[in-house]
Amino acid sequence: MLKKFFINNIIKSFILIFLILFIAVNKISKRFLDQYNFETRTMPNYLEKVYGKENIEDYQTVISEQSGMLDYKPFVEFAEKKKLGKFTSVSDFGNRCNRNSISKCELPKGGKKEIWMFGGSTTFGYGVKNDETIAASIERHLNGDYRVINFGAGYYFSTQERILFNNLLLEFPAPHSVIFLDGVNDFYRSYAYNQTFYSNNIKYKMSKTSGDDLRDYFKERYYRLNIVRLINEFKFKKQKININKSLDDKKISELVNVLINNQKINQSTGQNYNIKILNILQPAPIFDDSYSTSKVIQEFKLNDKIAKVKLGYELYLTQKDDSVLNLSELMIKEPMYVDTFHYTPKFNDVMANIAIMKLELKNAN
């Protein structure tokens, strides 16, 4: 009896020690996660380095407001979720507004006094305030002559933008001009060329049975463990190395052709509707000195990790239409990036002025 009691206590002790060690290892693992590096963006020392000491509180708010989920949108599968924050405001139509501290985010109206802008998270303006995006800068430099509607959304690439553009023409009068800012999301994405970021997830949810819900609940909890996430990150990084080693022109050419054909369709639509179309190949950190002026921490720097984007740009530039504005090599002497891909307010302002001149709206300030 005493022996059995002794054995039971030993077993309980081992279980307790195991649980304590597991909790400790799981907690420590978080500090090695790539996601932890992204979370440091809200920490004062990082914000001070990138935005300046006097702006720490403002940009803590910016990043907090931009951490929300995406929302469903017909035909394009998702869009930015409606929100009305101090520095990040999105209408229930999905467009981001151009002013801070507003009580209402205005909807698009269309017409020849309006300019529409499409792109991914760089167009939306992750990491900057409402009035610091490219769209807001264009509107400001045009002194109220035009309303500039920002339809940028995280993960968007040229196919989603083309579909959204065509759908908008069913609802609103044609605008004066339309700007597309593309490149990074078309070539960096790892999913199929004819899918969006959420396509596989949507297909799974449509085929899911009620019996899958409990299993999914425990799977989600399991995969959210820091130690599991860390192991998966190591696996993903190894996969990425293998993918980069096996890059070939044929695979990237599929992505290049998608972007080129979407741009051609947009140009044709513009001609039919008497809309000025400006396709821009956006700046990307694909050069050795891309981050040289920026105060970005080492973990965000991707010069040696985006071989797909670099190859995509190289192939695209050999085939692009002359009407496309190539800003891939655009650099300024001031900071250009606030993190991996997203632009500083100053870099956004420079691109805004270039777009204004290219569209011949007026001489840029």
VMD Tcl script that draws the C-alpha trace (Angstrom):
set ca {
  {0.00 0.00 0.00}
  {2.79 2.36 0.99}
  {4.68 1.43 -2.18}
  {1.65 2.20 -4.35}
  {1.20 5.55 -2.60}
  {4.89 6.33 -3.15}
  {4.68 5.45 -6.87}
  {1.54 7.57 -7.34}
  {3.28 10.58 -5.76}
  {6.29 10.12 -8.03}
  {4.04 9.98 -11.10}
  {2.17 13.11 -9.98}
  {5.48 14.88 -9.36}
  {6.75 13.97 -12.83}
  {3.50 15.19 -14.40}
  {3.70 18.46 -12.45}
  {7.37 18.97 -13.39}
  {6.56 18.21 -17.03}
  {3.71 20.74 -17.07}
  {5.88 23.42 -15.47}
  {8.70 22.77 -17.95}
  {6.28 22.73 -20.88}
  {4.72 26.05 -19.85}
  {8.19 27.57 -19.40}
  {9.44 26.30 -22.78}
  {6.25 27.44 -24.49}
  {6.63 30.92 -22.98}
  {10.32 31.17 -23.90}
  {9.57 29.98 -27.46}
  {7.57 33.14 -28.09}
  {10.72 35.27 -27.99}
  {12.14 33.32 -30.94}
  {9.03 33.55 -33.12}
  {9.03 35.75 -36.21}
  {5.61 36.94 -35.03}
  {7.28 38.23 -31.87}
  {9.45 40.45 -34.06}
  {6.28 41.90 -35.61}
  {4.82 42.47 -32.16}
  {7.87 44.58 -31.25}
  {6.51 47.22 -33.63}
  {4.28 48.41 -30.79}
  {7.17 48.68 -28.34}
  {8.39 52.22 -27.60}
  {12.05 51.57 -28.48}
  {11.13 50.30 -31.96}
  {8.60 53.09 -32.59}
  {11.06 55.73 -31.45}
  {13.68 54.41 -33.85}
  {11.34 54.32 -36.87}
  {8.94 57.22 -36.24}
  {10.70 59.46 -33.71}
  {10.37 59.83 -29.95}
  {7.58 62.40 -30.17}
  {5.39 60.03 -32.22}
  {5.47 56.88 -30.07}
  {1.90 57.10 -28.74}
  {0.40 57.99 -32.13}
  {1.92 55.00 -33.91}
  {1.12 52.61 -31.11}
  {-2.47 53.59 -31.86}
  {-1.94 53.23 -35.62}
  {-0.61 49.68 -35.34}
  {-3.27 48.71 -32.81}
  {-6.03 50.01 -35.10}
  {-4.60 48.12 -38.08}
  {-4.44 44.73 -36.37}
  {-8.11 43.88 -36.98}
  {-9.48 41.10 -39.15}
  {-10.42 41.39 -42.81}
  {-14.09 41.19 -43.80}
  {-16.08 39.36 -46.50}
  {-16.64 41.17 -49.79}
  {-18.53 39.75 -52.81}
  {-16.47 38.51 -55.79}
  {-13.07 39.49 -54.36}
  {-13.60 37.31 -51.23}
  {-12.45 39.87 -48.64}
  {-11.70 43.52 -47.94}
  {-10.53 45.67 -45.04}
  {-12.95 45.58 -42.13}
  {-15.04 48.64 -41.33}
  {-13.52 50.72 -38.52}
  {-13.52 54.28 -37.27}
  {-10.33 54.80 -35.32}
  {-8.37 57.92 -34.60}
  {-5.81 57.26 -37.35}
  {-7.32 54.36 -39.33}
  {-10.83 54.76 -40.75}
  {-12.45 52.37 -43.21}
  {-15.96 52.76 -44.61}
  {-18.46 49.91 -44.75}
  {-17.65 49.86 -48.48}
  {-14.01 48.96 -47.73}
  {-12.25 52.18 -48.73}
  {-9.86 53.92 -46.33}
  {-10.44 57.59 -45.63}
  {-7.84 60.34 -45.97}
  {-8.30 62.32 -42.74}
  {-7.74 61.58 -39.06}
  {-10.19 61.82 -36.16}
  {-13.32 61.81 -38.30}
  {-16.83 60.86 -37.25}
  {-17.76 59.28 -40.59}
  {-15.79 57.68 -43.42}
  {-17.29 58.83 -46.72}
  {-18.24 56.38 -49.45}
  {-17.13 56.62 -53.09}
  {-19.42 58.53 -55.42}
  {-17.71 58.19 -58.80}
  {-17.67 60.91 -61.43}
  {-14.99 63.01 -63.05}
  {-13.98 64.72 -59.82}
  {-12.94 61.41 -58.27}
  {-9.75 59.29 -58.51}
  {-9.71 55.66 -57.46}
  {-6.59 53.89 -56.19}
  {-6.09 50.12 -55.94}
  {-3.33 47.97 -54.44}
  {-2.36 45.88 -51.45}
  {-1.36 46.83 -47.92}
  {1.18 49.41 -49.15}
  {-1.64 51.26 -50.92}
  {-3.93 50.90 -47.91}
  {-1.07 52.32 -45.84}
  {-0.17 49.82 -43.14}
  {2.04 51.57 -40.60}
  {0.89 55.12 -41.41}
  {-2.05 57.37 -40.53}
  {-5.09 58.13 -42.70}
  {-3.56 61.39 -43.93}
  {-0.14 59.83 -44.69}
  {-1.12 57.30 -47.37}
  {-0.37 57.78 -51.08}
  {-4.05 58.45 -51.78}
  {-4.27 61.08 -49.03}
  {-1.11 62.77 -50.29}
  {-2.49 62.94 -53.85}
  {-5.74 64.49 -52.59}
  {-3.86 67.02 -50.47}
  {-1.57 68.13 -53.32}
  {-4.58 68.59 -55.60}
  {-6.06 71.07 -53.12}
  {-9.53 69.51 -53.09}
  {-9.94 69.50 -56.89}
  {-10.46 65.73 -56.74}
  {-11.58 63.20 -54.12}
  {-9.12 60.30 -53.99}
  {-10.64 56.99 -52.91}
  {-8.25 54.44 -51.41}
  {-9.41 50.88 -52.22}
  {-6.11 49.31 -51.10}
  {-6.42 46.18 -48.93}
  {-4.03 43.77 -47.26}
  {-3.02 40.80 -49.49}
  {-4.71 42.22 -52.63}
  {-3.03 41.52 -55.94}
  {-3.86 42.60 -59.49}
  {-6.68 40.09 -60.20}
  {-8.70 41.14 -57.14}
  {-8.12 44.79 -57.99}
  {-9.30 44.29 -61.59}
  {-12.49 42.52 -60.42}
  {-13.20 45.20 -57.82}
  {-12.58 47.97 -60.38}
  {-15.05 46.42 -62.83}
  {-17.64 45.87 -60.10}
  {-17.38 49.49 -58.99}
  {-18.20 50.61 -62.53}
  {-21.53 48.76 -62.17}
  {-22.39 50.89 -59.13}
  {-20.86 54.32 -59.76}
  {-20.20 56.73 -62.64}
  {-16.71 56.35 -64.12}
  {-14.03 58.31 -62.23}
  {-11.53 60.69 -63.81}
  {-8.50 58.46 -63.16}
  {-7.60 55.09 -61.68}
  {-4.21 54.19 -60.19}
  {-3.00 50.61 -59.68}
  {0.09 50.04 -57.49}
  {1.31 46.47 -57.94}
  {4.30 44.16 -57.94}
  {5.09 42.78 -54.49}
  {1.86 40.86 -53.82}
  {1.72 39.50 -57.38}
  {5.16 37.91 -57.11}
  {5.66 37.32 -53.36}
  {2.54 35.22 -52.77}
  {2.94 31.48 -52.28}
  {-0.60 30.42 -53.26}
  {-1.79 29.58 -56.80}
  {-1.90 32.36 -59.38}
  {-5.69 31.97 -59.73}
  {-6.43 32.11 -55.99}
  {-6.51 34.75 -53.28}
  {-4.93 34.66 -49.84}
  {-8.13 33.18 -48.37}
  {-9.35 30.90 -51.20}
  {-8.30 27.60 -49.62}
  {-9.72 28.61 -46.25}
  {-13.06 29.53 -47.84}
  {-13.22 26.23 -49.76}
  {-12.50 24.30 -46.57}
  {-15.21 26.11 -44.60}
  {-17.76 25.47 -47.35}
  {-17.07 21.73 -47.28}
  {-16.85 21.46 -43.48}
  {-19.41 19.39 -41.55}
  {-20.73 20.13 -38.06}
  {-18.64 17.26 -36.71}
  {-15.47 19.10 -37.74}
  {-16.08 22.02 -35.37}
  {-14.83 20.36 -32.16}
  {-11.79 18.94 -33.92}
  {-11.01 22.35 -35.40}
  {-11.32 23.94 -31.97}
  {-8.63 21.69 -30.48}
  {-6.46 21.95 -33.63}
  {-6.58 25.72 -33.39}
  {-5.55 25.64 -29.73}
  {-2.73 23.22 -30.54}
  {-1.36 25.27 -33.43}
  {-1.49 28.44 -31.33}
  {1.04 27.01 -28.86}
  {4.29 28.98 -29.16}
  {6.43 25.86 -29.29}
  {4.33 24.42 -32.13}
  {4.42 27.73 -34.00}
  {8.20 27.87 -33.61}
  {8.62 24.33 -35.01}
  {6.36 25.21 -37.96}
  {8.35 28.37 -38.63}
  {11.56 26.35 -38.87}
  {9.85 23.97 -41.31}
  {8.50 26.90 -43.36}
  {11.92 28.57 -43.53}
  {13.45 25.32 -44.74}
  {10.72 25.05 -47.38}
  {11.35 28.63 -48.48}
  {15.05 27.89 -48.93}
  {14.18 24.89 -51.11}
  {11.64 26.94 -53.07}
  {14.17 29.71 -53.70}
  {16.72 27.16 -54.89}
  {14.23 25.67 -57.35}
  {12.94 28.95 -58.80}
  {12.55 28.87 -62.55}
  {11.35 31.31 -65.16}
  {8.28 29.23 -66.05}
  {6.73 29.44 -62.56}
  {7.41 33.13 -62.18}
  {6.29 33.78 -65.76}
  {2.78 32.62 -64.81}
  {2.63 35.32 -62.15}
  {4.13 37.91 -64.51}
  {1.55 37.08 -67.19}
  {-1.29 37.51 -64.70}
  {-0.11 41.03 -63.81}
  {0.48 42.02 -67.45}
  {-2.91 40.72 -68.62}
  {-4.73 42.39 -65.74}
  {-3.05 45.68 -66.64}
  {-4.08 45.28 -70.29}
  {-7.70 44.59 -69.31}
  {-7.69 47.66 -67.06}
  {-6.29 49.80 -69.86}
  {-9.01 48.56 -72.23}
  {-11.70 49.27 -69.64}
  {-10.27 52.74 -69.17}
  {-10.44 53.45 -72.90}
  {-14.07 52.31 -73.08}
  {-15.09 54.45 -70.11}
  {-12.83 57.43 -70.86}
  {-10.82 56.89 -67.67}
  {-7.13 57.70 -67.33}
  {-5.38 54.54 -66.16}
  {-2.02 54.61 -64.40}
  {-0.35 51.25 -63.72}
  {2.63 51.53 -61.36}
  {5.31 48.91 -60.67}
  {5.81 49.69 -57.01}
  {9.12 50.10 -55.15}
  {10.22 46.90 -53.41}
  {13.21 46.12 -51.16}
  {14.93 43.91 -53.74}
  {18.22 45.82 -53.87}
  {21.21 45.58 -51.54}
  {20.75 49.18 -50.39}
  {16.93 49.17 -50.19}
  {16.89 49.70 -46.42}
  {20.00 51.89 -46.27}
  {18.09 55.05 -45.38}
  {15.43 53.36 -43.25}
  {15.61 52.63 -39.52}
  {14.16 49.15 -39.77}
  {15.30 46.41 -37.38}
  {17.30 43.53 -38.89}
  {14.44 41.02 -38.57}
  {12.33 42.99 -41.05}
  {14.99 43.22 -43.75}
  {14.28 40.86 -46.65}
  {16.95 41.56 -49.30}
  {18.08 37.93 -49.36}
  {14.63 36.38 -48.78}
  {12.51 37.60 -51.69}
  {14.12 35.92 -54.68}
  {10.67 35.38 -56.22}
  {9.90 39.10 -56.17}
  {13.28 40.03 -57.61}
  {12.99 37.49 -60.42}
  {9.40 38.55 -61.03}
  {10.45 42.18 -61.40}
  {13.27 41.24 -63.77}
  {10.99 39.19 -66.04}
  {8.18 41.73 -65.87}
  {10.42 44.63 -66.90}
  {11.42 42.81 -70.10}
  {7.74 42.54 -71.11}
  {5.92 45.50 -69.57}
  {3.95 48.02 -71.60}
  {5.56 51.44 -72.08}
  {2.59 53.06 -70.33}
  {3.47 51.40 -67.01}
  {5.25 53.71 -64.59}
  {8.28 51.85 -63.28}
  {9.03 52.98 -59.73}
  {10.86 49.79 -58.75}
  {14.17 51.67 -58.49}
  {12.76 54.78 -56.82}
  {14.80 55.79 -53.78}
  {14.91 58.85 -51.56}
  {17.55 60.09 -49.15}
  {15.12 59.88 -46.24}
  {13.68 56.67 -44.70}
  {11.61 54.69 -47.20}
  {10.25 51.76 -45.15}
  {8.65 51.46 -41.71}
  {8.98 47.66 -41.73}
  {9.46 44.88 -44.29}
  {7.52 46.34 -47.23}
  {5.40 49.27 -46.06}
  {6.32 52.83 -46.91}
  {7.04 55.86 -44.74}
  {4.83 58.96 -45.00}
  {7.60 60.78 -46.89}
  {8.05 57.97 -49.42}
  {4.27 57.87 -49.95}
  {4.32 61.62 -50.56}
  {7.06 61.34 -53.17}
  {5.13 58.64 -55.05}
  {1.97 60.76 -54.86}
  {3.72 63.69 -56.56}
  {5.06 61.41 -59.30}
  {1.58 59.96 -59.93}
  {0.10 63.48 -60.18}
  {2.67 64.50 -62.79}
  {2.24 61.29 -64.75}
  {-1.55 61.78 -64.89}
  {-0.96 65.44 -65.83}
  {-3.42 66.58 -63.20}
  {-1.24 69.59 -62.34}
  {2.37 70.35 -61.51}
  {3.29 68.54 -58.30}
  {4.22 70.68 -55.30}
}
mol new
graphics top color blue
foreach p $ca { graphics top sphere $p radius 0.5 }
foreach p [lrange $ca 0 end-1] q [lrange $ca 1 end] { graphics top cylinder $p $q radius 0.2 }
display resetview
